[in-house]
């Protein structure tokens, strides 16, 4: 099969696909090129988050205009793909949901500790020549209430590690059966925020979740832990930009309602002009949740499995519109 | 009793001591002042790491020269106190070993993740206006071998969290009985380093441990994990400066033998002129291992217990020279 790779791929996966007899062209295409049908003579396109496949682009490369029959999202979120258009043109859309789970779990825990203990801030102060020990007093995670907004694979992984650190796990997820869970389930987002000094976001971006975390919600957070220690309020988002209203987040940090916010994802990426970057309690990474050698290798392995299934006429396990 | 507090104390602990009838003077003294016997009319001195109580200072403030009878180290390491001189003058020396354990455990895990996932580095790049996603690929901790040099309270806490993250725990500690331990014990430091891509230091500074971690030892580290992934070598030290030879550490980072090093403690503090701070894989915090609201409160509680025991003529539980 002819495979277009538009946002990069693990070199091992590329050579494996080629050794299986597929032709792999690795190149990034502009929006204009995509709309003009530049991938219409490929059977499969493999994208990450940079390539946006809206309905016009799908129309231009499938159906009577082209032979595209499979879109693989190397990663999890498919908000950059118009799923219903893909279905209209009988294009299967698959993602690689398992490959990056652990990478995001570890980054989330890292962001939580780094922000509450001033690791990034302390590092920068030292590199600026200042031994700021006295102003870098932080707070511990042990004994604190961690609220997970969304309770899928990644959230459960975060819960396991956070529990081993002595945190109390709370969650809100209307799509998950809360029976037999080791965490405290809430029946509203407001109830979750009222209970937790620490919140980590693990849901998809959708109309339902867009700007779900705003100043009103953040203002419900209690600032004090169960022992009366003023640990402040802390939010981490390694899921998807847009779930937090960033303008509200700015106000919450500036006014002290929120002590720290750590984002790996942003409403607009690359987010190098965000006014959040000027604020003391703000910590950021450039959407590197899945950027590990291990996750890229696992994504490559999942892609090979998807291509092999599709080649044999079998619907891949991770197909989202079968 | 008259109590001198030379390096600060939790305000709650100070007021509790005063309400118990003690007189608390909080003031930092210079070396010259200490040698001239300025705390000789105190019964108790409470210090952290900044005050150094060598044999001359102890002699000038105890015995026939003064009434000092108890030194409390608010914290763990007592390498700034001449223990044998204190014993010569019948001064009890106590520390607060339990109070900061969890704070250091969490910082260690935070440093491990932050360095392997480029959190501090990514944060700084974003604040410098660069979306460096592509150059910030990191490696995961899951499945890696973590070597703990020293296996006391803090190391065991680190082991529990690291195990929950899927790390394999290795340890070297000649003073710990390795029976029934859930980790793999080594009979030499070299064997530990040969087995582990990640090493975290959790021993005291002594003649035995000074510069125990040098270029030769670091060179034994395998750079690849059990699955052949080139994750590089990583070292964290939140214990005490001087256990790592910092000049060797510089060479190991510069030459690529070591991928990252994260230090909270240094041979000379404040360490704002260290040449390590110029290196890409180097991450630092200014000795904030115990700097949490929770640890400071627990240290205060432990201090009150020590003072109360001593006042009643009972040897405190954490006395190091009874």
Boltz contact constraints between the chains, C-beta under 6 A:
constraints:
  - contact:
      token1: [A, 102]
      token2: [B, 140]
      max_distance: 6.0
  - contact:
      token1: [A, 102]
      token2: [B, 142]
      max_distance: 6.0
  - contact:
      token1: [A, 103]
      token2: [B, 140]
      max_distance: 6.0
  - contact:
      token1: [A, 106]
      token2: [B, 113]
      max_distance: 6.0
  - contact:
      token1: [A, 106]
      token2: [B, 140]
      max_distance: 6.0
  - contact:
      token1: [A, 106]
      token2: [B, 141]
      max_distance: 6.0
  - contact:
      token1: [A, 107]
      token2: [B, 117]
      max_distance: 6.0
  - contact:
      token1: [A, 110]
      token2: [B, 113]
      max_distance: 6.0
  - contact:
      token1: [A, 110]
      token2: [B, 114]
      max_distance: 6.0
  - contact:
      token1: [A, 110]
      token2: [B, 117]
      max_distance: 6.0
  - contact:
      token1: [A, 110]
      token2: [B, 119]
      max_distance: 6.0
  - contact:
      token1: [A, 113]
      token2: [B, 106]
      max_distance: 6.0
  - contact:
      token1: [A, 113]
      token2: [B, 110]
      max_distance: 6.0
  - contact:
      token1: [A, 114]
      token2: [B, 110]
      max_distance: 6.0
  - contact:
      token1: [A, 114]
      token2: [B, 114]
      max_distance: 6.0
  - contact:
      token1: [A, 114]
      token2: [B, 119]
      max_distance: 6.0
  - contact:
      token1: [A, 117]
      token2: [B, 107]
      max_distance: 6.0
  - contact:
      token1: [A, 117]
      token2: [B, 110]
      max_distance: 6.0
  - contact:
      token1: [A, 119]
      token2: [B, 110]
      max_distance: 6.0
  - contact:
      token1: [A, 119]
      token2: [B, 114]
      max_distance: 6.0
  - contact:
      token1: [A, 119]
      token2: [B, 120]
      max_distance: 6.0
  - contact:
      token1: [A, 119]
      token2: [B, 285]
      max_distance: 6.0
  - contact:
      token1: [A, 120]
      token2: [B, 119]
      max_distance: 6.0
  - contact:
      token1: [A, 120]
      token2: [B, 120]
      max_distance: 6.0
  - contact:
      token1: [A, 120]
      token2: [B, 123]
      max_distance: 6.0
  - contact:
      token1: [A, 122]
      token2: [B, 285]
      max_distance: 6.0
  - contact:
      token1: [A, 122]
      token2: [B, 286]
      max_distance: 6.0
  - contact:
      token1: [A, 123]
      token2: [B, 120]
      max_distance: 6.0
  - contact:
      token1: [A, 123]
      token2: [B, 283]
      max_distance: 6.0
  - contact:
      token1: [A, 123]
      token2: [B, 284]
      max_distance: 6.0
  - contact:
      token1: [A, 124]
      token2: [B, 124]
      max_distance: 6.0
  - contact:
      token1: [A, 126]
      token2: [B, 284]
      max_distance: 6.0
  - contact:
      token1: [A, 126]
      token2: [B, 286]
      max_distance: 6.0
  - contact:
      token1: [A, 127]
      token2: [B, 277]
      max_distance: 6.0
  - contact:
      token1: [A, 129]
      token2: [B, 272]
      max_distance: 6.0
  - contact:
      token1: [A, 131]
      token2: [B, 270]
      max_distance: 6.0
  - contact:
      token1: [A, 131]
      token2: [B, 272]
      max_distance: 6.0
  - contact:
      token1: [A, 131]
      token2: [B, 286]
      max_distance: 6.0
  - contact:
      token1: [A, 132]
      token2: [B, 286]
      max_distance: 6.0
  - contact:
      token1: [A, 133]
      token2: [B, 286]
      max_distance: 6.0
  - contact:
      token1: [A, 133]
      token2: [B, 287]
      max_distance: 6.0
  - contact:
      token1: [A, 133]
      token2: [B, 288]
      max_distance: 6.0
  - contact:
      token1: [A, 136]
      token2: [B, 288]
      max_distance: 6.0
  - contact:
      token1: [A, 137]
      token2: [B, 291]
      max_distance: 6.0
  - contact:
      token1: [A, 138]
      token2: [B, 292]
      max_distance: 6.0
  - contact:
      token1: [A, 139]
      token2: [B, 292]
      max_distance: 6.0
  - contact:
      token1: [A, 139]
      token2: [B, 293]
      max_distance: 6.0
  - contact:
      token1: [A, 140]
      token2: [B, 102]
      max_distance: 6.0
  - contact:
      token1: [A, 140]
      token2: [B, 103]
      max_distance: 6.0
  - contact:
      token1: [A, 140]
      token2: [B, 106]
      max_distance: 6.0
  - contact:
      token1: [A, 140]
      token2: [B, 292]
      max_distance: 6.0
  - contact:
      token1: [A, 140]
      token2: [B, 294]
      max_distance: 6.0
  - contact:
      token1: [A, 141]
      token2: [B, 106]
      max_distance: 6.0
  - contact:
      token1: [A, 142]
      token2: [B, 102]
      max_distance: 6.0
  - contact:
      token1: [A, 160]
      token2: [B, 164]
      max_distance: 6.0
  - contact:
      token1: [A, 161]
      token2: [B, 164]
      max_distance: 6.0
  - contact:
      token1: [A, 161]
      token2: [B, 165]
      max_distance: 6.0
  - contact:
      token1: [A, 164]
      token2: [B, 160]
      max_distance: 6.0
  - contact:
      token1: [A, 164]
      token2: [B, 161]
      max_distance: 6.0
  - contact:
      token1: [A, 164]
      token2: [B, 164]
      max_distance: 6.0
  - contact:
      token1: [A, 165]
      token2: [B, 161]
      max_distance: 6.0
  - contact:
      token1: [A, 229]
      token2: [B, 293]
      max_distance: 6.0
  - contact:
      token1: [A, 270]
      token2: [B, 131]
      max_distance: 6.0
  - contact:
      token1: [A, 272]
      token2: [B, 129]
      max_distance: 6.0
  - contact:
      token1: [A, 272]
      token2: [B, 131]
      max_distance: 6.0
  - contact:
      token1: [A, 277]
      token2: [B, 127]
      max_distance: 6.0
  - contact:
      token1: [A, 283]
      token2: [B, 123]
      max_distance: 6.0
  - contact:
      token1: [A, 284]
      token2: [B, 123]
      max_distance: 6.0
  - contact:
      token1: [A, 284]
      token2: [B, 126]
      max_distance: 6.0
  - contact:
      token1: [A, 285]
      token2: [B, 119]
      max_distance: 6.0
  - contact:
      token1: [A, 285]
      token2: [B, 122]
      max_distance: 6.0
  - contact:
      token1: [A, 286]
      token2: [B, 122]
      max_distance: 6.0
  - contact:
      token1: [A, 286]
      token2: [B, 126]
      max_distance: 6.0
  - contact:
      token1: [A, 286]
      token2: [B, 131]
      max_distance: 6.0
  - contact:
      token1: [A, 286]
      token2: [B, 133]
      max_distance: 6.0
  - contact:
      token1: [A, 287]
      token2: [B, 133]
      max_distance: 6.0
  - contact:
      token1: [A, 288]
      token2: [B, 133]
      max_distance: 6.0
  - contact:
      token1: [A, 288]
      token2: [B, 136]
      max_distance: 6.0
  - contact:
      token1: [A, 291]
      token2: [B, 137]
      max_distance: 6.0
  - contact:
      token1: [A, 292]
      token2: [B, 138]
      max_distance: 6.0
  - contact:
      token1: [A, 292]
      token2: [B, 139]
      max_distance: 6.0
  - contact:
      token1: [A, 292]
      token2: [B, 140]
      max_distance: 6.0
  - contact:
      token1: [A, 293]
      token2: [B, 139]
      max_distance: 6.0
  - contact:
      token1: [A, 293]
      token2: [B, 229]
      max_distance: 6.0
  - contact:
      token1: [A, 294]
      token2: [B, 140]
      max_distance: 6.0
